[in-house]
Amino acid sequence: MTPQPLPSALPLTDRTRHRRLREQGSLARADLDAILDAGFICHLGVVIDGRPLVVPTVYGRDERWLYVHGSVASRSLAGPAPVCVTVTHVDGLVLARSVFEHGVNYRSAVIHGEARTVADPDEKLEGLRRLTEHATPGQWSYARRPNRKELAATTLLAVSLEEASVKIRTGAPDDGDGPDAELGLWAGTLPLTQVWGAPVPDPLLPPDTPVPAHIGRREGTRHG
Ligand SMILES: Cc1cc2nc3c(=O)[nH]c(=O)nc-3n(C[C@H](O)[C@H](O)[C@H](O)COP(=O)(O)OP(=O)(O)OC[C@H]3O[C@@H](n4cnc5c(N)ncnc54)[C@H](O)[C@@H]3O)c2cc1C
């Protein structure tokens, strides 16, 4: 199935319109795509029996849909249902002169949608492929793929990427030109980066089992 491309600008709806810290908002779909592509963990927010539940979970995507998966027994994966999905990258601490102006440099996305359970077997397999490849490119071709029993035990939910918002904060604290600049305190940012480590073989592996290139080459590279 060829996914329909979405408009290059994110829609301003009642749900996506920023009420606070509007200057950090972006309406560029390219910014949403970059945030989604930089991570593989989202927080899926659902309402179960009238109570909110937010669960961290792995995701994958195509141009049109964000996919999350899990056990058919998961209550958070019961579609159709209204959901809110967030993806967050922390780029550093913003350490201002005043505690009030402290903050975080970040990139974040919030997706509002109606989750649908993917029933079509081809879309389900393709969604699972995207999910696997999103976290570990090359792994779908390397590892054993799900069999019929495993597919039957797995729910795949699709959430449209249509209604989404983005916020990005970069740069220095905001009180450098205010009265607190006179305090003589240090202020600035403390960057945070995540770097992939060396692959650790399963102790049960035969010792001569090579690390696949698509896994080994990530060592020392930056995540996020
Ligand atoms: C790592 C991190 C730490 C943060 N810490 C704080 C904090 O300590 N205090 C604080 O006030 N704020 C913090 N923020 C910003 C926070 O996420 C909200 O944007 C902000 O608090 C405004 O919330 P609100 O309820 O007024 O949102 P509103 O502006 O009312 O939200 C309206 C709509 O804007 C969109 N939206 C809101 N926030 C975001 C977002 N972060 N990313 C993408 N879309 C968004 C959603 O679609 C939402 O439905 C932090 C953000 C990140 C990523």
The ligand as an ORCA input file, in Angstrom:
! r2SCAN-3c Opt
* xyz 0 1
  C      11.426     17.445     28.529
  C      10.422     18.537     28.735
  C      10.305     19.169     29.961
  C       9.375     20.177     30.158
  N       9.258     20.732     31.384
  C       8.313     21.665     31.612
  C       8.111     22.205     32.918
  O       8.772     21.839     33.879
  N       7.138     23.138     33.070
  C       6.380     23.554     32.030
  O       5.493     24.411     32.231
  N       6.525     23.060     30.788
  C       7.476     22.131     30.564
  N       7.638     21.598     29.311
  C       6.738     22.103     28.251
  C       5.437     21.323     28.335
  O       5.585     20.107     27.578
  C       4.250     22.085     27.747
  O       4.514     22.446     26.409
  C       3.940     23.367     28.499
  O       3.927     23.130     29.883
  C       2.585     23.894     28.084
  O       1.620     23.027     28.613
  P       0.076     23.351     28.493
  O      -0.675     22.302     29.237
  O      -0.165     24.798     28.825
  O      -0.097     23.076     26.928
  P      -1.047     23.801     25.899
  O      -0.273     24.871     25.202
  O      -2.368     24.109     26.486
  O      -1.209     22.564     24.906
  C      -2.036     22.701     23.778
  C      -1.543     21.732     22.725
  O      -0.203     22.084     22.404
  C       0.524     20.906     22.096
  N       1.689     20.793     23.013
  C       1.787     21.175     24.305
  N       3.010     20.880     24.789
  C       3.687     20.298     23.777
  C       4.990     19.781     23.681
  N       5.856     19.815     24.705
  N       5.363     19.237     22.502
  C       4.533     19.206     21.432
  N       3.274     19.671     21.476
  C       2.861     20.225     22.644
  C      -0.415     19.737     22.267
  O      -0.932     19.346     21.000
  C      -1.491     20.283     23.178
  O      -2.699     19.609     23.017
  C       8.551     20.586     29.082
  C       8.654     19.958     27.851
  C       9.589     18.946     27.672
  C       9.664     18.271     26.345
*
